[in-house]
Amino acid sequence: MFQVAAIQITPIMNDVDANLKRGIHFAREAIKEEANLIVFPELWNTGYYLSKEVFCQLAETTEGKTVTTFQEEAQREGVTIVCPFVEKEEGNLYISTVVIDANGENMGVVRKGLLWGREHQIFKEATLEYPTFDSEVGKIGVLICYEMEFPETSRLLALEGATLIVCPSVWSMAASHRWDIQLPARALDNTVFVLGVNTVGNNSCGKSKLISPLGDILAEASDRKEEILVRAVDKEALYWAREEVSYLDDFKDKLTPGGSDIPTPTF
């Protein structure tokens, strides 16, 4: 068993310092509830509806204050933290997420490769790479918001052995019905846990949720207010689900890009 925490926050637009202060507070509250994995939503420390010029001013590297602040928190508290931020490299901006282990080490950065709408005018599409990370709570994958809407991305992570997929998001009110359908579908399709972590307010639908490998919603936050959603995850449920629904065992590799080059997961 382990505890996951989704930090559902309303970002203060264009104020990284204020958001960091609040983020640290929320993380420490989650730690009081014995969270082992803490996940923040997409663009939580800047806000979403900003111009390219403002994002350029707020963008950081992995040595910037956002990542280093949470490396210190992770090391101090012995927790794994998934922290999105706006990354800059060689004049390009990326919607990125860093995975920090319980020793405070940067395990890697995932950059959003499938951009939505206005994001194309601001950010650079990253190479379509979907790594998994061997964390203290198991092997996790990261899909950033719109990337969860494609069945192939979560399948690639499942075939690489991910047992939990986290989805940091800024998911709109207008698309709320898709959030409610697609996240449970991805969990069931791949018999994995899914933790969707959304912002709330500013046209976001909230409803951060933890979903079982059979597509059941185990916990869900409000659609109206900030919330720290903490829930225990029973690893054994994954094996029960895969005994009941043998999608991965019966999967034919020709159905997935990469085909036989993608390993069949073993557990």
WORA-V16988 format. One record per backbone hydrogen bond with DSSP energy under -1.0 kcal/mol. NH is the residue of the N-H (numbers start at 1). CO is the residue of the C=O. E is the energy in kcal/mol with one decimal. If there is no record, write none. Layout:
nh=NH co=CO e=E
nh=NH co=CO e=E
This chain:
nh=2 co=233 e=-1.7
nh=4 co=231 e=-2.6
nh=5 co=37 e=-2.4
nh=6 co=229 e=-2.7
nh=7 co=39 e=-2.7
nh=8 co=6 e=-1.1
nh=8 co=227 e=-2.6
nh=14 co=46 e=-2.8
nh=15 co=12 e=-1.3
nh=19 co=15 e=-2.1
nh=20 co=16 e=-2.9
nh=21 co=17 e=-2.2
nh=22 co=18 e=-2.1
nh=23 co=19 e=-2.8
nh=24 co=20 e=-2.6
nh=25 co=21 e=-1.7
nh=26 co=22 e=-2.6
nh=27 co=23 e=-2.6
nh=28 co=24 e=-2.4
nh=29 co=25 e=-1.9
nh=30 co=26 e=-2.2
nh=31 co=27 e=-2.1
nh=32 co=28 e=-1.6
nh=34 co=31 e=-2.1
nh=35 co=30 e=-1.8
nh=36 co=3 e=-2.6
nh=37 co=3 e=-1.8
nh=38 co=80 e=-2.7
nh=39 co=5 e=-2.7
nh=40 co=82 e=-2.3
nh=44 co=41 e=-1.3
nh=47 co=43 e=-2.4
nh=50 co=48 e=-2.0
nh=55 co=51 e=-2.4
nh=56 co=52 e=-2.4
nh=57 co=53 e=-1.4
nh=58 co=54 e=-1.8
nh=59 co=55 e=-1.7
nh=60 co=86 e=-2.8
nh=64 co=61 e=-1.8
nh=68 co=64 e=-2.2
nh=69 co=65 e=-2.1
nh=70 co=66 e=-1.6
nh=71 co=67 e=-1.9
nh=72 co=68 e=-2.0
nh=73 co=69 e=-1.7
nh=74 co=70 e=-2.5
nh=75 co=71 e=-2.3
nh=76 co=72 e=-2.4
nh=77 co=73 e=-2.5
nh=78 co=74 e=-1.9
nh=79 co=74 e=-1.2
nh=80 co=36 e=-2.7
nh=81 co=100 e=-2.2
nh=82 co=38 e=-2.9
nh=83 co=98 e=-2.6
nh=85 co=96 e=-2.6
nh=87 co=94 e=-2.6
nh=88 co=60 e=-2.2
nh=89 co=92 e=-2.2
nh=92 co=89 e=-2.2
nh=94 co=87 e=-2.6
nh=96 co=85 e=-2.3
nh=97 co=110 e=-2.1
nh=98 co=83 e=-2.4
nh=99 co=108 e=-2.4
nh=100 co=81 e=-3.0
nh=101 co=105 e=-2.5
nh=104 co=101 e=-2.2
nh=107 co=99 e=-2.9
nh=110 co=97 e=-3.1
nh=112 co=95 e=-2.9
nh=119 co=116 e=-2.4
nh=120 co=117 e=-1.8
nh=121 co=118 e=-1.4
nh=122 co=119 e=-1.2
nh=123 co=119 e=-3.0
nh=124 co=93 e=-3.2
nh=126 co=112 e=-1.7
nh=129 co=127 e=-1.8
nh=133 co=140 e=-2.5
nh=135 co=133 e=-1.3
nh=135 co=138 e=-2.2
nh=138 co=135 e=-1.4
nh=140 co=133 e=-2.5
nh=141 co=164 e=-2.2
nh=143 co=166 e=-2.4
nh=145 co=168 e=-1.4
nh=147 co=144 e=-2.0
nh=148 co=145 e=-2.6
nh=149 co=146 e=-1.8
nh=150 co=147 e=-1.1
nh=155 co=151 e=-1.6
nh=156 co=152 e=-2.4
nh=157 co=153 e=-1.8
nh=158 co=154 e=-2.4
nh=159 co=155 e=-2.6
nh=160 co=156 e=-1.2
nh=161 co=158 e=-1.6
nh=162 co=157 e=-2.5
nh=163 co=139 e=-2.8
nh=164 co=139 e=-1.3
nh=165 co=193 e=-2.7
nh=166 co=141 e=-2.7
nh=167 co=195 e=-2.8
nh=169 co=197 e=-2.8
nh=173 co=203 e=-2.1
nh=176 co=173 e=-1.7
nh=179 co=175 e=-1.7
nh=180 co=176 e=-2.0
nh=181 co=177 e=-1.2
nh=182 co=178 e=-3.4
nh=183 co=179 e=-1.1
nh=185 co=181 e=-1.8
nh=186 co=182 e=-2.5
nh=187 co=183 e=-1.9
nh=188 co=184 e=-2.5
nh=189 co=185 e=-3.1
nh=190 co=186 e=-1.3
nh=192 co=187 e=-1.7
nh=193 co=163 e=-2.5
nh=194 co=211 e=-1.8
nh=195 co=165 e=-2.5
nh=196 co=209 e=-2.5
nh=197 co=167 e=-2.2
nh=200 co=9 e=-1.4
nh=201 co=204 e=-1.1
nh=204 co=201 e=-1.9
nh=205 co=171 e=-2.8
nh=206 co=199 e=-1.4
nh=207 co=222 e=-2.4
nh=209 co=196 e=-1.9
nh=210 co=219 e=-2.2
nh=211 co=194 e=-2.8
nh=212 co=216 e=-3.1
nh=215 co=212 e=-2.2
nh=218 co=210 e=-2.6
nh=219 co=210 e=-1.3
nh=221 co=208 e=-2.9
nh=227 co=8 e=-2.3
nh=229 co=6 e=-2.5
nh=231 co=4 e=-2.2
nh=233 co=2 e=-3.7
nh=237 co=234 e=-1.7
nh=238 co=235 e=-1.4
nh=240 co=236 e=-2.0
nh=241 co=237 e=-2.4
nh=242 co=238 e=-1.9
nh=243 co=239 e=-1.4
nh=244 co=240 e=-1.8
nh=245 co=241 e=-3.1
nh=250 co=246 e=-2.2
nh=255 co=252 e=-2.2
nh=256 co=253 e=-1.7
nh=259 co=256 e=-2.6
nh=261 co=258 e=-2.5
nh=262 co=259 e=-1.8
